Amino acid sequence: SRFAKMWSDVLKVDTPEENSHFFRSGGDSVQASRLVARVRKDLQFELPLHSLFETPTFAALCAEIEHGRREPSAHPGRGDAGQTRAVSAGGGAPAAASPTAFQKKETVTPRKETSAGSHSDADVRFSLFFFSADGSETSADRYRLVLEASRFADRHGYAAVWTPERHFHPFGGPYPNPAVLGAAIAMVTDRLQIRAASVVLPLQNPIRVAEEWSVVDNLSHGRVGVSFASGWHVNDFVLSPANYTERRQIMFDGMQTVRDLWEGRPIVARNGLGNEVSLNVFPKPIQPSLPVWLSCQSEATFRKAGELGVNAITAMYTMTLAELAQRVSSYREARARAGHDPALGEVAVCLHTFVADDPATVETKVKGAYLDYLLVNLGLHADRVKGSGDEFAPSEEDREFLMQKASENLFNERGLVGTVAHCRERVAALAAIGVNEIACLIDFGIDFDSVMAGLYQLNKLKQLSPFSARPVHTR
């Protein structure tokens, strides 16, 4: 069918079966937007965006489209009052909004290690993660929070600070080059690791990447780590348009180049005259091997990280806890099959974070800031859809649904938001599925003073879940 072709094109998969699940097939909210745009354009049917979340199987969506096209007067996907329903992340029964769920005070007994790759909450490290949405504004204090929070994390024994690589959009706009910020953080810290949340290798020369991070390794006396990514926004590839189609393979090839150079193995490359030359990079890094992560979302990417013997970092934007547990399990199984110790791989999860001792303060500070943050993010996703050639103008209903769903997820399963007692439950749940580190995203629009005050509450949570002295492994 035409819809099957659209499904396959958007997800880059074979022809779907009746029970094929959009999100378990690798879909995300951006690809959902693309599919909706294709249906609206090619089939002349106004498929509501929330239908992909409520009934995400191929058969159910086919039935909705066929029914709607037979009865064009019907407005599919709306309740009797024309209101969008709240739904669970994986589809199925509607889930009620519960922004005050973090008010629960139950105490959770930390889980003990039960098997290889399984951990108690005493094994969970904490780090800080930055991904601001204020890139369009001019400010003399733009990096004040990054530097002050890094100093705080260094003093209080956090594992690391992560900064991403983002281009050409306010969402993540302050972070076009994590090596530059990494050098600044190296100058104001002494102990924590300085990590790139993503180095998008298809956008740059891996030889240059090895050089830059070797400098930061020297400045920090051997404290850097890097997560590599293939890139996902088509407009970013104005920096290297020829690499977009094969970006994943280019990333894997580039990772090997960086690791070879880091470990002192020269590579052969062509110079300006077209002649092959053997070269290495200077300055030589302090660390004998580079701690490496792979930015993961799909189960296939988790498996690849396991096969390569590198660490994994992810975010729960489109995952439930159960889905994350399956991906972590796949990662450790892949490590074992490839001959790597499955218990040594590090899995880090990025969560939007704000901890306070008063539930009312949490709701007041978080909800408005997070919705503003999401609106900027939605603009980024809309740009990506347009850049792919599928025009998608989200209706007010679409926008309302996305905002409501994301807000529910933040206060429930996909954020570290609430009181210390509530957030400890989240830490225990993540530890139980084998997560080693929570990367706390703190710069999503809450004012500087409140974020810094929240770090003291976060530190109380960390003290209840102290990370082990076990080193981070690169293989």
C-alpha positions in Angstrom: 0.0 0.0 0.0 1.0 3.6 -0.3 1.0 4.0 3.4 3.4 1.0 3.8 5.8 2.7 1.4 5.6 5.9 3.4 6.3 4.0 6.6 9.3 2.2 5.1 10.7 5.4 3.6 10.5 7.4 6.8 11.8 4.7 9.1 14.3 3.3 6.5 13.0 -0.3 7.1 11.5 -3.1 5.1 7.8 -3.4 4.4 6.0 -3.3 7.7 4.0 -6.2 9.1 0.5 -5.7 10.7 1.9 -5.6 14.2 4.9 -3.4 13.4 5.2 -0.7 16.1 6.3 2.7 14.9 8.5 3.6 17.9 9.9 0.1 18.4 10.9 0.2 14.7 13.2 3.1 15.5 10.7 6.0 15.1 10.8 9.2 17.1 8.7 12.4 17.3 10.5 13.9 14.3 9.9 10.9 12.1 6.3 10.8 13.4 6.0 14.4 12.1 7.4 13.4 8.8 5.0 10.5 8.4 2.0 12.7 9.3 3.2 15.2 6.7 3.4 12.5 4.0 0.0 11.2 4.8 -1.6 14.6 4.7 0.1 15.5 1.4 -0.1 12.2 -0.5 -3.3 10.7 0.9 -5.1 13.9 1.5 -6.0 12.8 5.0 -5.6 14.8 8.1 -4.0 12.1 10.3 -3.6 13.6 13.8 -0.1 13.5 15.2 -1.3 12.0 18.4 -2.6 8.9 16.6 0.9 7.7 16.2 1.4 7.8 19.9 -2.1 6.3 20.8 -2.2 3.5 18.2 1.4 3.2 16.9 1.0 -0.1 15.1 0.9 -0.3 11.3 -2.4 -2.1 11.2 -4.2 0.3 13.5 -3.0 3.4 11.6 -4.0 1.8 8.3 -7.5 1.2 9.7 -7.7 4.8 10.9 -6.7 6.2 7.5 -9.0 3.9 5.6 -11.9 4.7 7.9 -11.3 8.4 7.8 -11.0 8.5 4.0 -14.3 6.7 3.6 -15.9 9.1 6.1 -14.2 12.5 5.5 -16.6 14.3 7.8 -15.2 12.4 10.7 -12.4 14.0 12.7 -10.3 11.1 13.8 -8.4 11.0 17.0 -10.6 13.4 19.0 -12.7 12.6 22.0 -16.4 13.7 22.1 -15.4 17.2 23.3 -12.7 17.5 20.7 -9.9 17.5 23.2 -6.5 15.8 22.9 -6.1 12.8 25.2 -3.1 12.1 27.3 -1.4 8.9 26.4 1.3 6.6 27.6 4.6 6.7 25.9 4.3 3.3 24.3 0.7 3.7 23.1 -2.3 1.9 24.4 -4.4 3.1 27.3 -4.5 6.8 28.0 -2.4 8.0 30.9 -3.6 10.8 33.2 -1.5 13.9 33.6 0.2 13.9 37.0 2.5 16.9 37.4 2.5 16.5 41.2 3.4 12.8 41.1 6.8 13.8 42.6 5.1 14.6 45.9 5.2 11.0 46.9 7.5 10.4 50.0 8.0 6.6 50.0 11.4 5.3 50.9 12.9 2.8 48.5 15.4 0.3 49.9 18.4 0.2 47.6 18.7 -2.9 45.5 21.7 -5.1 45.8 23.7 -6.5 42.9 21.9 -9.6 41.6 23.8 -10.5 38.5 26.6 -9.4 36.1 25.8 -6.0 34.8 23.1 -5.3 37.5 23.8 -2.7 40.1 22.5 -1.2 43.3 21.9 2.5 43.5 25.2 2.8 45.3 26.8 2.2 41.9 25.2 5.1 40.1 27.4 8.1 39.4 26.1 11.6 38.9 27.3 14.1 36.3 26.1 17.4 34.8 24.9 17.9 31.3 24.3 21.1 29.4 21.9 21.7 26.4 20.6 25.2 26.7 17.8 26.6 24.4 18.8 30.2 24.6 21.2 30.3 21.7 19.4 33.2 20.0 20.0 35.7 22.8 23.1 37.8 23.4 24.4 37.7 27.0 27.6 38.7 28.7 27.0 35.9 31.2 26.1 33.1 28.8 28.5 30.6 30.1 28.3 31.6 33.8 26.1 28.6 34.7 28.4 26.2 32.9 31.5 27.4 34.7 29.9 27.8 38.1 28.1 24.5 38.0 31.3 22.8 36.9 33.1 24.3 39.9 30.4 23.0 42.1 30.4 19.5 40.6 34.2 19.4 40.9 34.1 20.3 44.6 31.4 17.8 45.4 32.7 14.7 43.6 30.6 14.5 40.5 31.8 12.2 37.8 31.9 14.5 34.8 30.5 17.5 32.9 29.1 17.0 29.4 28.7 19.6 26.7 27.2 18.8 23.2 27.9 19.8 19.6 25.0 21.7 18.1 24.8 24.0 15.0 22.6 26.7 13.5 19.7 26.8 15.8 18.8 28.3 19.2 18.2 24.9 20.7 21.6 23.9 21.9 23.0 27.0 20.1 25.6 27.9 22.8 27.5 24.7 22.2 28.9 24.5 18.6 32.3 23.1 19.8 32.6 21.0 23.0 36.4 21.1 22.8 36.4 24.9 23.3 34.2 24.8 26.3 36.1 21.7 27.5 39.2 23.8 27.6 37.5 26.5 29.6 36.1 23.9 32.1 39.6 22.4 32.4 40.9 25.7 33.7 38.3 25.9 36.6 38.2 22.3 37.7 40.7 19.7 39.1 39.1 16.3 39.4 35.9 15.6 37.3 36.0 14.3 33.7 35.4 16.7 30.9 33.3 15.0 28.2 31.9 15.8 24.8 28.2 14.8 24.9 28.6 14.5 21.2 31.3 15.0 18.6 29.6 14.7 15.3 32.3 13.1 13.3 30.8 13.3 9.8 30.9 17.1 10.1 34.6 17.3 10.7 38.0 15.8 10.1 38.8 13.1 12.7 42.5 14.1 12.7 41.5 17.5 13.8 39.2 16.0 16.5 42.1 14.0 17.9 44.3 17.1 18.0 41.7 19.3 19.7 40.8 16.8 22.4 44.5 16.0 23.0 45.0 19.7 23.8 42.1 19.5 26.3 43.5 16.3 27.7 46.8 18.1 28.4 45.1 21.2 29.9 43.1 18.9 32.2 46.0 16.6 33.1 44.2 13.6 31.5 40.5 14.1 32.3 38.7 14.0 28.9 36.2 11.6 27.4 34.3 11.8 24.1 30.9 10.6 22.9 30.7 10.3 19.2 27.5 10.8 17.1 26.6 10.5 13.4 24.5 13.6 13.3 20.7 13.8 12.8 19.8 17.2 11.6 20.0 17.5 7.8 20.8 21.3 8.0 23.9 20.7 10.1 25.4 19.0 7.0 25.9 22.3 5.3 29.3 21.9 6.9 29.9 18.6 5.1 27.0 17.9 2.7 28.7 14.9 0.9 28.8 13.0 4.2 25.1 13.0 5.0 24.0 9.8 3.3 26.8 7.6 4.7 27.1 9.5 8.0 26.9 6.4 10.2 29.7 4.5 8.5 31.7 7.7 8.3 31.3 8.1 12.1 32.5 4.5 12.8 35.5 5.0 10.5 36.3 8.3 12.1 36.1 6.8 15.6 38.7 4.3 14.7 41.0 7.1 13.3 40.7 9.1 16.5 41.4 6.1 18.7 44.4 5.1 16.5 46.0 8.5 16.7 45.3 8.9 20.4 47.0 5.6 21.1 50.1 6.5 19.1 49.4 4.6 15.9 50.2 6.8 12.9 47.7 6.9 10.0 48.2 7.5 6.3 46.5 10.4 4.6 46.9 12.5 1.4 48.6 15.9 1.6 47.9 19.0 -0.6 49.8 17.5 -3.5 47.9 14.2 -3.4 50.8 12.3 -1.9 50.3 9.8 0.9 52.0 10.7 4.2 52.2 9.0 7.6 51.4 11.2 10.5 50.5 11.4 14.1 49.1 14.2 16.3 50.6 16.6 18.7 50.6 17.3 21.6 50.5 13.7 22.7 47.5 13.1 25.0 48.0 12.4 28.7 45.7 9.4 28.8 47.0 6.3 27.0 43.6 5.6 25.6 40.6 7.8 25.1 37.4 7.0 27.1 34.8 6.7 24.4 31.0 6.7 24.4 28.6 6.2 21.5 25.4 8.4 21.5 22.6 5.8 21.4 18.9 5.8 20.9 17.8 2.7 18.9 18.4 -0.8 20.1 20.6 -1.4 17.1 22.9 1.5 18.2 23.1 0.1 21.7 24.1 -3.3 20.2 26.8 -1.6 18.1 28.3 0.2 21.1 28.5 -3.2 22.8 30.1 -4.8 19.8 32.7 -2.1 19.7 33.4 -2.3 23.4 32.7 1.4 24.0 30.4 3.1 26.5 26.9 4.3 25.7 25.0 7.5 26.5 21.3 8.0 25.8 18.3 10.2 26.6 14.8 9.0 27.5 13.0 11.4 25.1 11.2 8.5 23.3 11.8 5.6 25.6 10.0 4.1 28.5 11.9 2.6 31.4 11.1 -0.8 30.2 12.4 0.0 26.7 15.6 1.4 28.2 16.0 -1.7 30.2 15.8 -3.8 27.0 18.4 -1.6 25.3 20.8 -1.9 28.2 20.4 -5.6 28.2 21.0 -5.7 24.5 24.1 -3.6 25.0 25.6 -5.9 27.6 24.7 -9.1 25.6 26.5 -7.6 22.6 29.6 -6.8 24.7 29.7 -10.4 25.9 29.3 -11.8 22.3 32.1 -9.6 21.1 34.4 -10.8 23.9 34.2 -7.7 26.1 33.4 -8.0 29.8 29.6 -7.1 29.9 29.8 -5.7 33.4 32.5 -3.1 32.5 30.5 -1.2 29.9 29.3 2.2 31.2 25.7 3.3 30.4 24.9 7.0 31.0 21.3 8.4 30.8 20.6 12.1 30.4 17.6 13.4 32.4 16.3 16.9 32.8 16.9 17.6 36.4 15.7 19.9 39.1 15.6 18.9 42.8 14.0 21.0 45.6 12.7 20.3 49.1 9.3 21.8 48.3 7.1 20.1 45.7 5.3 23.4 45.0 8.7 25.0 44.2 9.5 22.2 41.8 6.3 22.6 39.9 6.5 26.4 39.8 10.1 26.5 38.6 10.0 23.6 36.2 6.8 23.6 34.3 6.9 27.0 32.5 10.7 26.7 31.8 10.3 23.2 30.4 7.4 24.2 28.1 9.4 27.1 26.8 12.3 24.8 26.2 10.1 22.4 24.3 8.8 25.1 22.1 12.3 25.9 20.9 13.0 22.2 20.5 9.8 21.8 18.4 11.1 24.6 16.2 14.3 22.6 15.7 12.3 19.5 14.8 10.2 21.5 12.4 13.3 22.7 10.7 14.6 19.2 10.4 11.3 18.0 8.8 11.4 20.9 6.3 15.1 20.2 5.6 14.1 16.6 4.7 11.7 17.8 2.1 8.5 17.0 4.0 6.7 20.2 4.8 5.0 19.9 8.3 3.2 22.7 9.9 2.0 21.5 13.3 -1.5 22.5 14.2 -2.4 23.9 17.6 -3.8 20.5 18.4 -0.5 18.9 17.4 1.5 21.4 19.5 -0.7 21.0 22.5 -0.4 17.3 22.4 3.4 17.3 22.1 3.7 19.8 24.9 1.3 17.9 27.2 2.8 14.5 26.5 6.4 15.7 27.0 5.5 17.5 30.3 3.9 14.4 31.7 6.9 12.4 30.8 9.2 14.8 32.5 7.3 14.7 35.8 6.9 10.9 35.6 9.4 8.6 34.1 11.8 10.7 32.0 13.1 13.4 34.3 14.9 13.7 37.6 12.4 16.3 38.9 11.0 16.5 42.4 12.0 16.1 46.0 15.0 14.1 47.1 12.8 11.3 48.3 10.9 11.1 45.0 14.0 11.3 42.9 15.7 8.6 44.9 13.0 6.2 43.6 14.0 7.2 40.0 17.7 6.5 40.8 16.9 3.1 42.2 14.8 2.2 39.2 17.6 3.2 36.8 20.2 1.3 38.8 18.1 -1.8 38.8 18.3 -2.0 35.0 22.0 -1.5 34.9 22.4 2.2 34.4 25.8 3.4 35.7 25.5 7.2 35.5 22.8 9.9 35.5 23.8 12.9 33.4 21.7 15.7 34.9 20.6 18.3 32.3 20.3 21.5 34.3 20.2 24.4 31.9 16.7 24.2 30.4 15.5 27.7 31.3 15.3 27.9 35.1 17.0 31.0 36.5 20.6 30.8 37.6 20.1 31.2 41.3 17.4 28.5 41.4 19.5 26.1 39.4 22.5 26.6 41.8 20.2 26.2 44.8 18.8 23.0 43.2 22.4 21.6 42.9 22.6 21.5 46.7 19.5 19.4 46.8 20.8 17.3 44.0 23.9 16.8 46.1 21.8 15.4 48.9 20.4 12.9 46.4 23.9 12.0 45.3 25.1 11.5 48.8 22.3 9.0 49.3 23.5 7.2 46.1 27.3 7.5 46.3 29.0 6.4 43.2 31.7 3.7 43.4 35.4 4.2 42.9 35.3 1.8 40.0 37.1 3.5 37.0 35.4 4.2 33.7 36.3 1.6 31.2 36.9 2.4 27.5 36.7 -1.2 26.1 
